[in-house]
Amino acid sequence: MFKNIFTKPIFISISPTAEKNDIILALKLLLQPWKWKSGESREKFKSSLAYYLGVKDIFLFDSGRNALYAILLSLNLKEGDEILIQAFTCTAAVNPILWLKARPVYVDVSTDGVNMLPKDVEKKITLKTKAIIVQHTFGFSAEMDEILKIAKKHKLAVIEDVAHAFGGKYKRKMLGTLGDAAILSFGRSKIISSVSGGAAVVNNKAIAENLEAFYRSCRPPKARWVAQQLLHPIIFGCVKLSYNFLYFGRILALTAKVLRLYTPSVCKAEKKGGRPPLPPSVMPNALAALGLNQLDKLDRFNEHRIKVAKIYEAGLKKNKKVLLVKSLPKTKSVFLYFPVAFENSFISDEFLLYAKRESVYLEVWPARTVIGPPGTSLNKLFYIAGSCPSAESLALRSIVLPTSPLTSYKDALEIVNLINTHAR
């Protein structure tokens, strides 16, 4: 019981980018409710994002999923239209398709990677196909040249999902600027975090005009919702500090959950294709302030992630029991997580338990099925078992390792040692 009481735990997704000044800023904003909904931070965040990406049209929403919904709505889809999206993804990327009564069609991933296979993209296109959502999983760029070529041939819109890859590049071009539109996510475990939030990046004039009209109809979320987001980094900053000490941190996390002091990242309805309680809303000013503070750290965060990834690569490359994903040539991967695949699900699950006993709390993404989080109904999300065998295999065998700015090089070396000890 007392073995790990003073051991610093290693987490992968509990406020992984929230540094001291982010927590202090959240506390200050919590005490200034007049700044929650409106103020100058939203416009500053928007213009700073546009400058960083080198684009003109950006629309800030309460979440990445609602940013994607807004983009899809702007395509004027009809009931039964098909959208190609890779298996090995999450409900947040699939559900907006369902909300418009369109149909997701799942594309398999490559056998040695985590992104959609261009050959399978071509195979899955029908007369009903209207767009391709291209996910840059874990910060690894998808094969954009081939996908864009296929899209042009079939006159399909291309939407980049940059939720995992903000700051990444494909042949010197920023991810999120290659397709007709893109989404960014600033959720609590993303590259940078405003706790909740997202952006629609638009490179197509017609889509931008349609989206602008919808955006004007959106309003900021209610004050209670904003307060719940601001409380999240404060609560979990305390949780992490006291996680192993007489279970105080765990009790605090559970108490905060029961009292609904923060919102869940995914609600129950979303696991069955439903909508979250909050309708599409503009990003409130307070969360834009958090995002702006994190944006100043983006390049430092990503350079750190790259260095941590190099530690994993160097330490695991000789281990024949694990499969590592390689970046495409002439790309810059930013490693939201570092994926590792074992020989089978038994070894993978055993390792997670082994690591947990050493206070290393690793995770599976998206789940042990091709759409996460755990408990998601594949039937409700129209996934056909066996249609994406590589994605199904990868979901069973893989885990993700932390790369966040709060993951030290010492932490990474400890994880490498755990893997090499367990899988040999």
C-alpha positions in Angstrom: 0.0 0.0 0.0 2.8 2.4 0.9 5.2 1.4 -1.8 4.4 4.3 -4.1 3.0 6.8 -1.6 5.7 9.4 -2.3 6.3 8.3 -5.9 5.6 10.9 -8.6 3.1 9.3 -10.9 3.4 9.6 -14.7 0.2 10.5 -16.4 -0.7 10.7 -20.1 -4.0 12.6 -20.2 -4.7 14.4 -17.0 -4.2 18.1 -17.9 -0.9 17.2 -19.7 -0.1 20.8 -20.9 -1.3 22.7 -17.9 1.7 24.5 -16.4 1.7 26.7 -13.3 0.9 29.9 -15.1 -2.0 28.2 -16.9 -3.5 27.1 -13.6 -3.0 30.6 -12.1 -4.6 32.2 -15.2 -7.6 29.8 -14.9 -8.0 30.8 -11.2 -7.8 34.5 -12.0 -10.4 34.1 -14.8 -12.7 32.1 -12.5 -12.8 35.1 -10.1 -13.6 37.5 -13.0 -16.9 36.3 -14.4 -17.4 39.5 -16.4 -14.6 38.2 -18.7 -16.1 34.7 -19.1 -18.3 35.2 -22.2 -17.0 38.4 -24.0 -13.8 40.3 -24.2 -10.8 40.9 -26.4 -9.2 37.5 -26.0 -11.3 35.6 -28.5 -10.4 38.0 -31.3 -6.7 38.0 -30.3 -6.7 34.2 -30.2 -8.3 34.0 -33.6 -5.9 36.5 -35.3 -2.9 34.7 -33.6 -4.0 31.3 -35.0 -4.5 32.8 -38.4 -1.0 34.4 -38.4 0.6 31.1 -37.2 -1.1 29.0 -39.9 -0.9 31.7 -42.6 -4.6 31.6 -43.3 -7.5 34.1 -43.5 -10.6 32.4 -42.3 -10.8 30.9 -38.8 -13.9 30.4 -36.7 -13.6 29.6 -33.0 -16.1 27.1 -31.4 -16.6 25.5 -28.0 -15.2 22.2 -29.3 -13.4 20.5 -32.2 -16.5 18.4 -32.8 -18.7 21.4 -33.2 -16.1 23.0 -35.5 -16.3 19.9 -37.7 -20.1 20.0 -37.6 -20.0 23.6 -38.8 -17.7 22.7 -41.7 -19.8 19.7 -42.7 -23.0 21.8 -42.5 -21.4 24.3 -44.9 -21.0 21.6 -47.5 -24.8 21.5 -47.9 -24.9 17.7 -47.4 -28.1 15.7 -48.1 -29.4 12.8 -46.1 -27.6 9.7 -47.1 -24.5 11.4 -48.5 -21.3 9.6 -47.6 -18.2 11.0 -45.8 -15.0 9.0 -45.8 -13.2 8.8 -42.5 -10.6 6.4 -41.2 -11.3 3.7 -38.7 -9.0 4.0 -35.6 -10.6 7.3 -34.6 -13.0 8.7 -32.0 -16.6 9.6 -31.7 -15.9 13.3 -31.9 -14.8 12.9 -35.5 -17.7 10.6 -36.5 -20.7 12.0 -34.8 -20.9 15.3 -36.6 -21.5 13.3 -39.8 -24.4 11.5 -38.2 -25.9 14.7 -36.8 -26.4 15.8 -40.4 -28.0 12.4 -41.4 -25.1 11.7 -43.6 -23.3 8.3 -43.4 -19.7 7.7 -42.3 -17.8 5.2 -44.5 -14.6 3.9 -42.8 -11.2 3.6 -44.5 -8.6 1.3 -43.3 -5.2 2.4 -42.0 -1.8 1.2 -43.4 -0.4 -2.0 -41.9 2.7 -0.1 -40.6 1.1 3.2 -39.7 -1.8 5.0 -38.0 -3.3 7.0 -40.8 -5.7 6.2 -43.7 -4.5 4.1 -46.6 -4.9 6.0 -49.9 -5.7 2.8 -51.8 -8.6 2.0 -49.5 -9.8 5.6 -49.9 -10.2 5.1 -53.7 -11.8 1.7 -53.1 -14.5 3.1 -50.7 -15.6 6.0 -53.0 -19.1 5.8 -54.4 -21.5 8.2 -56.2 -22.7 9.3 -52.8 -19.3 10.3 -51.5 -19.0 14.0 -50.8 -15.9 14.5 -48.7 -12.8 12.9 -47.0 -11.9 13.7 -43.4 -8.1 13.2 -43.2 -6.9 12.5 -39.7 -3.3 13.2 -38.8 -3.2 10.6 -36.0 -1.0 11.3 -33.0 0.7 14.1 -35.0 1.9 11.9 -37.8 1.0 13.4 -41.2 -1.2 11.4 -43.5 -0.2 10.9 -47.2 -1.7 14.2 -48.4 -0.4 14.2 -52.0 -2.1 10.9 -52.8 -5.3 11.8 -50.9 -5.5 15.2 -52.5 -5.0 13.7 -55.9 -7.8 11.2 -55.3 -10.1 13.9 -54.0 -9.5 16.1 -57.1 -10.2 13.2 -59.4 -13.5 12.6 -57.8 -14.3 16.2 -57.0 -14.5 15.7 -53.2 -13.9 18.2 -50.4 -10.9 17.5 -48.1 -11.2 18.3 -44.4 -8.1 17.8 -42.4 -8.5 16.7 -38.8 -5.5 18.4 -37.1 -6.7 17.7 -33.5 -3.6 15.7 -32.9 -1.2 17.6 -35.1 -1.3 21.3 -34.6 2.1 22.7 -35.6 3.0 19.7 -37.8 4.1 20.0 -41.4 3.8 18.2 -44.7 6.5 19.1 -47.2 7.0 22.5 -45.5 3.3 23.3 -45.4 1.4 23.6 -42.2 -1.0 20.8 -41.5 -4.5 22.3 -41.7 -3.7 24.4 -44.8 -3.6 21.7 -47.5 -7.3 20.8 -47.8 -10.5 22.8 -48.3 -10.9 23.1 -44.5 -9.5 21.8 -41.3 -10.4 21.5 -37.6 -8.2 22.2 -34.6 -9.0 21.0 -31.1 -8.0 22.6 -27.9 -9.4 20.0 -25.6 -7.9 19.2 -22.3 -5.4 16.6 -23.7 -4.5 18.1 -27.0 -1.3 19.7 -28.3 -2.3 23.0 -26.7 -5.4 23.3 -24.4 -8.1 25.8 -23.6 -9.7 22.9 -21.6 -12.5 22.8 -24.3 -12.5 24.5 -27.6 -11.9 24.1 -31.3 -11.4 26.0 -34.5 -12.6 25.6 -38.1 -9.9 26.6 -40.5 -11.3 27.3 -44.0 -9.4 27.6 -47.3 -12.4 27.4 -49.6 -14.3 30.6 -50.3 -17.8 29.0 -50.7 -17.3 27.0 -47.5 -16.2 30.1 -45.7 -19.2 32.1 -46.7 -21.6 29.3 -45.6 -19.8 28.9 -42.3 -19.8 32.6 -41.6 -23.6 32.6 -41.8 -23.9 29.7 -39.4 -21.2 31.2 -37.0 -23.2 34.4 -36.7 -26.1 32.4 -35.3 -24.0 30.8 -32.5 -23.8 32.3 -29.0 -21.3 31.7 -26.1 -22.1 28.9 -23.7 -23.8 29.5 -20.4 -21.8 30.8 -17.5 -22.0 27.6 -15.5 -20.4 25.7 -18.4 -17.6 28.2 -18.6 -17.0 27.9 -14.9 -16.8 24.1 -15.1 -14.0 24.4 -17.7 -12.0 26.9 -15.7 -12.2 24.7 -12.7 -10.8 21.7 -14.5 -7.1 22.7 -14.6 -7.3 23.9 -11.0 -8.9 20.7 -9.7 -6.6 18.3 -11.6 -3.5 20.3 -10.8 -4.3 19.4 -7.2 -5.2 15.8 -8.2 -1.8 15.2 -9.8 0.1 16.6 -6.9 -1.6 14.3 -4.4 -2.6 11.3 -6.5 -0.6 8.7 -4.5 -0.7 10.4 -1.1 -3.2 8.4 0.9 -5.4 8.4 -2.2 -6.2 12.0 -1.6 -5.9 13.0 -5.3 -8.2 10.1 -6.4 -10.8 11.1 -3.8 -10.6 14.7 -4.9 -11.1 13.7 -8.6 -14.1 11.5 -7.7 -15.7 14.1 -5.5 -15.3 16.7 -8.3 -16.9 14.3 -10.7 -19.9 13.5 -8.4 -20.4 17.3 -7.7 -20.2 18.0 -11.5 -17.5 20.6 -11.0 -16.2 19.8 -14.5 -17.8 18.4 -17.6 -16.9 15.0 -19.0 -14.8 15.0 -22.2 -17.4 12.6 -23.8 -21.0 12.3 -22.7 -22.9 9.0 -22.8 -25.1 10.0 -25.7 -22.0 10.5 -27.9 -21.0 6.9 -27.5 -24.2 6.0 -29.5 -23.9 8.8 -32.1 -25.9 11.4 -30.1 -25.1 15.0 -29.4 -23.6 16.5 -26.3 -25.8 18.8 -24.1 -24.1 22.0 -25.3 -25.2 23.1 -28.8 -22.6 24.6 -31.2 -21.4 27.7 -29.5 -18.7 30.3 -30.1 -15.6 29.9 -27.9 -16.1 32.0 -24.7 -13.6 34.7 -24.0 -12.2 33.1 -20.9 -11.2 29.9 -22.7 -9.8 31.9 -25.6 -7.5 33.6 -23.0 -6.3 30.1 -21.8 -5.8 29.2 -25.5 -3.8 32.3 -26.2 -1.6 31.7 -23.2 -0.9 28.1 -24.5 -0.4 29.3 -28.1 2.7 31.2 -26.9 4.2 27.9 -25.8 3.2 25.8 -28.9 6.7 25.6 -30.5 8.3 24.9 -27.2 5.8 22.2 -26.5 6.3 20.6 -29.9 10.0 20.6 -29.7 9.8 18.9 -26.3 7.5 16.3 -27.8 9.9 15.6 -30.6 12.8 15.1 -28.1 10.8 12.8 -26.0 9.8 10.8 -29.1 13.5 10.4 -30.0 14.1 8.9 -26.5 11.4 6.3 -27.2 12.7 5.6 -30.7 16.3 5.2 -29.6 15.3 3.0 -26.6 12.8 0.8 -28.4 14.1 0.4 -31.9 16.1 -2.8 -31.1 13.1 -4.4 -29.4 11.6 -6.9 -31.9 8.5 -7.3 -29.7 7.2 -3.9 -30.4 6.2 -2.0 -33.6 7.1 1.6 -34.0 5.5 4.0 -36.4 7.7 6.1 -38.7 7.1 9.5 -40.0 6.7 10.1 -43.7 9.7 11.7 -45.5 9.7 15.5 -45.6 7.2 15.8 -42.8 7.3 17.2 -39.3 5.5 15.0 -36.7 4.6 16.6 -33.5 3.7 13.5 -31.4 0.6 14.2 -29.4 1.3 10.7 -28.2 3.9 8.1 -29.1 2.2 4.9 -30.3 3.6 1.4 -29.6 2.1 -1.8 -30.9 2.8 -5.1 -29.2 2.5 -8.6 -30.7 -1.0 -9.1 -29.4 -3.7 -7.6 -27.1 -2.7 -9.9 -24.2 0.8 -8.6 -24.0 -0.5 -5.0 -24.4 -3.0 -5.3 -21.6 -0.6 -7.0 -19.3 1.9 -4.2 -19.8 -0.6 -1.6 -19.0 -1.3 -3.3 -15.6 2.5 -3.8 -15.1 3.1 -0.1 -15.7 0.2 0.9 -13.4 1.8 -1.0 -10.5 4.8 1.3 -11.0 2.6 4.4 -11.0 2.9 4.9 -14.7 -0.7 5.4 -16.0 -0.7 4.7 -19.7 -3.7 4.4 -22.0 -5.1 2.9 -25.1 -6.3 5.3 -27.9 -8.9 5.3 -29.2 -10.0 2.0 -27.5 -9.7 -1.7 -28.0 -12.1 -1.2 -30.9 -11.6 1.0 -33.9 -13.7 3.9 -32.5 -13.2 5.2 -29.0 -13.7 5.9 -26.2 -14.4 2.6 -24.6 -18.1 1.7 -24.6 -18.8 3.2 -28.0 -21.5 1.4 -30.0 -19.9 0.5 -33.3 -23.3 -0.4 -34.7 -24.8 3.0 -33.9 -21.8 4.6 -35.7 -22.3 2.4 -38.7 -19.0 0.5 -38.5 -19.1 -2.8 -40.2 -16.9 -5.4 -38.5 -14.1 -6.7 -40.7 -14.2 -3.7 -43.1 -10.9 -2.3 -41.8 -8.8 -5.2 -40.6 -5.6 -3.3 -40.1 -7.3 -0.7 -37.9 -9.0 -3.5 -35.9 -5.6 -5.2 -35.3 -3.9 -2.0 -34.4 -6.6 -1.1 -31.9 -6.2 -4.4 -30.1 -2.4 -4.3 -29.9 -1.4 -0.7 -29.4 -1.0 1.7 -26.5 0.2 5.3 -26.4 3.1 6.8 -24.5 3.1 10.3 -23.0 5.1 13.1 -24.8 3.6 16.2 -23.2 5.6 19.1 -21.8 5.0 17.7 -18.3 6.6 14.4 -19.3 10.3 14.6 -18.4 13.1 12.9 -20.2 13.6 10.8 -17.1 9.9 9.7 -17.3 10.5 8.7 -20.9 13.5 6.6 -20.0 11.6 5.0 -17.2 8.9 4.0 -19.6 11.4 2.6 -22.1 12.9 0.5 -19.4 9.5 -0.8 -18.4 8.7 -1.8 -21.9 12.0 -3.5 -22.5 11.7 -5.4 -19.3 8.2 -6.6 -19.9 8.3 -7.2 -23.7 11.5 -9.1 -24.5 
